[in-house]
Amino acid sequence: MDEEVYYERCAGIDVHKKLLVVCLRIGRKPEVREFGTLTHEIREMAAWLKENGCQMAAMESTGSYWKPLYNIFEQEGLPVMVCNAYHIKNCLNLLSEGRISLLRMSKNVCTEI
């Protein structure tokens, strides 16, 4: 079954208390970067996503750590969705933790599930 591409440039963000792991996909090419959670670091991440033409970002967070990102993304005009980590892991059948899950999350944001 072919996957219909919704976004050519999208990102999956794994949100932690002191670390943000971002996987930006441009077509089939993923690039993973890590950022801190201070305001200037979140703005740096937002600028990187904008520079690369990110069309949609999905954040996975089990706590309330996503809120500062959401606010900054909204200010910067970056479209973003907040995803329940439990839902992503179970409904999308992600096989493992860490970067593999992040790569799959970014892929699923870009294509129809």
Secondary structure as UniProt FT lines:
FT   STRAND          9..15
FT   STRAND          20..26
FT   TURN            27..28
FT   STRAND          29..35
FT   HELIX           39..51
FT   TURN            52..53
FT   STRAND          56..60
FT   HELIX           66..76
FT   STRAND          80..83
FT   HELIX           85..91
FT   TURN            92..93
FT   HELIX           99..110
//
